[in-house]
């Protein structure tokens, strides 16, 4: 995990995480290295959790 990645339990909005995912893809030029792929996978899990939190909050 990169130094500026969130620590476990931190809360960011789905939009914030989505922006970080987009920035990662832009930096990578569309092809992820193994390290970038690992970062991407963590971001997707965080994004999904944020989306679930939004859905629960809306209910």
N, CA, C and O atoms as CSV, one atom per row, in Angstrom:
chain,resi,resn,atom,element,x,y,z
A,1,UNK,N,N,0.852,-1.177,0.000
A,1,UNK,CA,C,0.000,0.000,0.000
A,1,UNK,C,C,0.890,1.229,0.000
A,1,UNK,O,O,1.912,1.244,0.686
A,2,UNK,N,N,0.533,2.246,-0.742
A,2,UNK,CA,C,1.349,3.448,-0.802
A,2,UNK,C,C,1.178,4.271,0.471
A,2,UNK,O,O,0.173,4.135,1.169
A,3,UNK,N,N,2.158,5.125,0.775
A,3,UNK,CA,C,2.094,5.913,2.014
A,3,UNK,C,C,0.878,6.815,2.107
A,3,UNK,O,O,0.418,7.101,3.212
A,4,UNK,N,N,0.340,7.272,0.979
A,4,UNK,CA,C,-0.817,8.151,1.048
A,4,UNK,C,C,-2.136,7.394,0.952
A,4,UNK,O,O,-3.196,8.009,0.835
A,5,UNK,N,N,-2.080,6.066,0.999
A,5,UNK,CA,C,-3.303,5.273,1.009
A,5,UNK,C,C,-3.936,5.358,2.391
A,5,UNK,O,O,-3.238,5.541,3.389
A,6,UNK,N,N,-5.240,5.226,2.447
A,6,UNK,CA,C,-5.914,5.336,3.739
A,6,UNK,C,C,-5.588,4.156,4.634
A,6,UNK,O,O,-5.322,3.052,4.159
A,7,UNK,N,N,-5.611,4.405,5.928
A,7,UNK,CA,C,-5.448,3.313,6.872
A,7,UNK,C,C,-6.778,2.609,7.013
A,7,UNK,O,O,-7.830,3.176,6.720
A,8,UNK,N,N,-6.724,1.392,7.457
A,8,UNK,CA,C,-7.948,0.618,7.629
A,8,UNK,C,C,-8.897,1.351,8.565
A,8,UNK,O,O,-8.492,1.830,9.625
A,9,UNK,N,N,-10.142,1.433,8.173
A,9,UNK,CA,C,-11.145,2.072,9.002
A,9,UNK,C,C,-11.396,3.534,8.637
A,9,UNK,O,O,-12.352,4.134,9.128
A,10,UNK,N,N,-10.554,4.113,7.783
A,10,UNK,CA,C,-10.807,5.488,7.379
A,10,UNK,C,C,-12.002,5.487,6.428
A,10,UNK,O,O,-12.282,4.499,5.751
A,11,UNK,N,N,-12.691,6.613,6.399
A,11,UNK,CA,C,-13.901,6.677,5.588
A,11,UNK,C,C,-13.746,7.765,4.538
A,11,UNK,O,O,-13.554,8.939,4.856
A,12,UNK,N,N,-13.835,7.351,3.285
A,12,UNK,CA,C,-13.842,8.295,2.167
A,12,UNK,C,C,-15.087,8.000,1.352
A,12,UNK,O,O,-15.600,6.881,1.356
A,13,UNK,N,N,-15.556,9.003,0.664
A,13,UNK,CA,C,-16.742,8.807,-0.165
A,13,UNK,C,C,-16.391,7.980,-1.394
A,13,UNK,O,O,-15.229,7.891,-1.788
A,14,UNK,N,N,-17.405,7.381,-1.987
A,14,UNK,CA,C,-17.210,6.613,-3.215
A,14,UNK,C,C,-16.637,7.511,-4.306
A,14,UNK,O,O,-15.810,7.067,-5.102
A,15,UNK,N,N,-17.067,8.764,-4.350
A,15,UNK,CA,C,-16.570,9.700,-5.356
A,15,UNK,C,C,-15.077,9.965,-5.180
A,15,UNK,O,O,-14.341,10.046,-6.164
A,16,UNK,N,N,-14.628,10.100,-3.938
A,16,UNK,CA,C,-13.200,10.318,-3.679
A,16,UNK,C,C,-12.374,9.116,-4.123
A,16,UNK,O,O,-11.329,9.267,-4.756
A,17,UNK,N,N,-12.849,7.933,-3.787
A,17,UNK,CA,C,-12.124,6.721,-4.157
A,17,UNK,C,C,-12.146,6.544,-5.673
A,17,UNK,O,O,-11.138,6.162,-6.267
A,18,UNK,N,N,-13.282,6.818,-6.296
A,18,UNK,CA,C,-13.388,6.713,-7.745
A,18,UNK,C,C,-12.393,7.655,-8.424
A,18,UNK,O,O,-11.777,7.289,-9.425
A,19,UNK,N,N,-12.236,8.851,-7.891
A,19,UNK,CA,C,-11.276,9.805,-8.457
A,19,UNK,C,C,-9.857,9.259,-8.343
A,19,UNK,O,O,-9.051,9.436,-9.256
A,20,UNK,N,N,-9.547,8.603,-7.239
A,20,UNK,CA,C,-8.215,8.031,-7.072
A,20,UNK,C,C,-8.001,6.874,-8.052
A,20,UNK,O,O,-6.903,6.704,-8.583
A,21,UNK,N,N,-9.041,6.084,-8.290
A,21,UNK,CA,C,-8.959,4.995,-9.267
A,21,UNK,C,C,-8.696,5.572,-10.661
A,21,UNK,O,O,-7.845,5.069,-11.395
A,22,UNK,N,N,-9.420,6.615,-11.015
A,22,UNK,CA,C,-9.221,7.248,-12.325
A,22,UNK,C,C,-7.803,7.801,-12.468
A,22,UNK,O,O,-7.179,7.664,-13.520
A,23,UNK,N,N,-7.303,8.422,-11.410
A,23,UNK,CA,C,-5.947,8.983,-11.437
A,23,UNK,C,C,-4.911,7.875,-11.601
A,23,UNK,O,O,-3.923,8.047,-12.316
A,24,UNK,N,N,-5.133,6.752,-10.948
A,24,UNK,CA,C,-4.222,5.612,-11.070
A,24,UNK,C,C,-4.160,5.139,-12.516
A,24,UNK,O,O,-3.073,4.913,-13.048
A,25,UNK,N,N,-5.309,4.990,-13.151
A,25,UNK,CA,C,-5.342,4.549,-14.550
A,25,UNK,C,C,-4.671,5.569,-15.466
A,25,UNK,O,O,-3.981,5.187,-16.412
A,26,UNK,N,N,-4.862,6.853,-15.200
A,26,UNK,CA,C,-4.232,7.889,-16.023
A,26,UNK,C,C,-2.713,7.829,-15.882
A,26,UNK,O,O,-1.994,7.892,-16.880
A,27,UNK,N,N,-2.221,7.706,-14.643
A,27,UNK,CA,C,-0.773,7.608,-14.412
A,27,UNK,C,C,-0.192,6.377,-15.083
A,27,UNK,O,O,0.920,6.410,-15.609
A,28,UNK,N,N,-0.952,5.289,-15.061
A,28,UNK,CA,C,-0.462,4.019,-15.593
A,28,UNK,C,C,-0.548,3.965,-17.119
A,28,UNK,O,O,0.052,3.089,-17.742
A,29,UNK,N,N,-1.264,4.865,-17.705
A,29,UNK,CA,C,-1.403,4.866,-19.153
A,29,UNK,C,C,-2.225,3.707,-19.681
A,29,UNK,O,O,-2.071,3.301,-20.833
A,30,UNK,N,N,-3.102,3.172,-18.837
A,30,UNK,CA,C,-3.995,2.109,-19.270
A,30,UNK,C,C,-3.484,0.698,-19.040
A,30,UNK,O,O,-4.220,-0.266,-19.254
A,31,UNK,N,N,-2.231,0.555,-18.605
A,31,UNK,CA,C,-1.674,-0.766,-18.305
A,31,UNK,C,C,-1.069,-0.729,-16.911
A,31,UNK,O,O,-0.140,0.035,-16.650
A,32,UNK,N,N,-1.595,-1.551,-16.020
A,32,UNK,CA,C,-1.146,-1.545,-14.634
A,32,UNK,C,C,0.004,-2.516,-14.403
A,32,UNK,O,O,-0.005,-3.640,-14.905
A,33,UNK,N,N,0.994,-2.066,-13.635
A,33,UNK,CA,C,2.060,-2.959,-13.178
A,33,UNK,C,C,1.489,-3.823,-12.054
A,33,UNK,O,O,0.355,-3.611,-11.624
A,34,UNK,N,N,2.254,-4.776,-11.587
A,34,UNK,CA,C,1.793,-5.636,-10.491
A,34,UNK,C,C,1.484,-4.810,-9.243
A,34,UNK,O,O,0.487,-5.060,-8.566
A,35,UNK,N,N,2.332,-3.827,-8.937
A,35,UNK,CA,C,2.109,-2.984,-7.764
A,35,UNK,C,C,0.866,-2.113,-7.954
A,35,UNK,O,O,0.068,-1.956,-7.029
A,36,UNK,N,N,0.704,-1.551,-9.142
A,36,UNK,CA,C,-0.474,-0.736,-9.428
A,36,UNK,C,C,-1.742,-1.578,-9.393
A,36,UNK,O,O,-2.790,-1.111,-8.948
A,37,UNK,N,N,-1.647,-2.813,-9.859
A,37,UNK,CA,C,-2.800,-3.720,-9.833
A,37,UNK,C,C,-3.230,-3.984,-8.396
A,37,UNK,O,O,-4.423,-4.002,-8.092
A,38,UNK,N,N,-2.256,-4.190,-7.514
A,38,UNK,CA,C,-2.572,-4.415,-6.099
A,38,UNK,C,C,-3.247,-3.175,-5.500
A,38,UNK,O,O,-4.217,-3.293,-4.751
A,39,UNK,N,N,-2.727,-1.986,-5.835
A,39,UNK,CA,C,-3.339,-0.740,-5.359
A,39,UNK,C,C,-4.757,-0.601,-5.900
A,39,UNK,O,O,-5.671,-0.219,-5.170
A,40,UNK,N,N,-4.937,-0.912,-7.184
A,40,UNK,CA,C,-6.255,-0.850,-7.815
A,40,UNK,C,C,-7.256,-1.761,-7.104
A,40,UNK,O,O,-8.388,-1.364,-6.829
A,41,UNK,N,N,-6.823,-2.980,-6.816
A,41,UNK,CA,C,-7.717,-3.928,-6.145
A,41,UNK,C,C,-8.149,-3.414,-4.774
A,41,UNK,O,O,-9.313,-3.552,-4.398
A,42,UNK,N,N,-7.217,-2.820,-4.026
A,42,UNK,CA,C,-7.572,-2.248,-2.725
A,42,UNK,C,C,-8.554,-1.090,-2.881
A,42,UNK,O,O,-9.495,-0.956,-2.098
A,43,UNK,N,N,-8.332,-0.267,-3.884
A,43,UNK,CA,C,-9.230,0.861,-4.124
A,43,UNK,C,C,-10.629,0.393,-4.509
A,43,UNK,O,O,-11.622,0.977,-4.076
A,44,UNK,N,N,-10.710,-0.656,-5.319
A,44,UNK,CA,C,-12.025,-1.169,-5.724
A,44,UNK,C,C,-12.783,-1.710,-4.510
A,44,UNK,O,O,-13.991,-1.502,-4.391
A,45,UNK,N,N,-12.095,-2.390,-3.628
A,45,UNK,CA,C,-12.736,-2.904,-2.411
A,45,UNK,C,C,-13.224,-1.730,-1.551
A,45,UNK,O,O,-14.333,-1.761,-1.017
A,46,UNK,N,N,-12.383,-0.696,-1.425
A,46,UNK,CA,C,-12.777,0.485,-0.653
A,46,UNK,C,C,-13.972,1.188,-1.303
A,46,UNK,O,O,-14.896,1.624,-0.617
A,47,UNK,N,N,-13.938,1.291,-2.637
A,47,UNK,CA,C,-15.042,1.927,-3.364
A,47,UNK,C,C,-16.343,1.161,-3.137
A,47,UNK,O,O,-17.386,1.764,-2.880
A,48,UNK,N,N,-16.281,-0.163,-3.232
A,48,UNK,CA,C,-17.484,-0.986,-3.035
A,48,UNK,C,C,-18.039,-0.805,-1.625
A,48,UNK,O,O,-19.254,-0.732,-1.442
A,49,UNK,N,N,-17.161,-0.731,-0.632
A,49,UNK,CA,C,-17.609,-0.517,0.744
A,49,UNK,C,C,-18.276,0.853,0.882
A,49,UNK,O,O,-19.284,0.988,1.576
A,50,UNK,N,N,-17.717,1.859,0.226
A,50,UNK,CA,C,-18.304,3.197,0.283
A,50,UNK,C,C,-19.678,3.214,-0.376
A,50,UNK,O,O,-20.604,3.851,0.126
A,51,UNK,N,N,-19.808,2.520,-1.487
A,51,UNK,CA,C,-21.113,2.428,-2.170
A,51,UNK,C,C,-22.129,1.738,-1.268
A,51,UNK,O,O,-23.263,2.201,-1.143
A,52,UNK,N,N,-21.731,0.637,-0.642
A,52,UNK,CA,C,-22.639,-0.064,0.277
A,52,UNK,C,C,-23.057,0.853,1.417
A,52,UNK,O,O,-24.219,0.861,1.822
A,53,UNK,N,N,-22.108,1.624,1.930
A,53,UNK,CA,C,-22.428,2.563,3.004
A,53,UNK,C,C,-23.423,3.605,2.552
A,53,UNK,O,O,-24.317,3.981,3.311
A,54,UNK,N,N,-23.281,4.080,1.323
A,54,UNK,CA,C,-24.226,5.058,0.777
A,54,UNK,C,C,-25.620,4.463,0.646
A,54,UNK,O,O,-26.610,5.134,0.937
A,55,UNK,N,N,-25.704,3.213,0.213
A,55,UNK,CA,C,-26.994,2.545,0.030
A,55,UNK,C,C,-27.661,2.329,1.386
A,55,UNK,O,O,-28.859,2.569,1.537
A,56,UNK,N,N,-26.903,1.885,2.352
A,56,UNK,CA,C,-27.457,1.657,3.698
A,56,UNK,C,C,-27.938,2.970,4.295
A,56,UNK,O,O,-29.012,3.024,4.894
A,57,UNK,N,N,-27.153,4.027,4.136
A,57,UNK,CA,C,-27.516,5.338,4.655
A,57,UNK,C,C,-28.800,5.848,3.989
A,57,UNK,O,O,-29.637,6.462,4.651
A,58,UNK,N,N,-28.956,5.603,2.706
A,58,UNK,CA,C,-30.145,6.049,1.981
A,58,UNK,C,C,-31.391,5.302,2.414
A,58,UNK,O,O,-32.498,5.838,2.363
A,59,UNK,N,N,-31.206,4.069,2.836
A,59,UNK,CA,C,-32.360,3.266,3.258
A,59,UNK,C,C,-32.831,3.779,4.576
A,59,UNK,O,O,-33.797,3.257,5.133
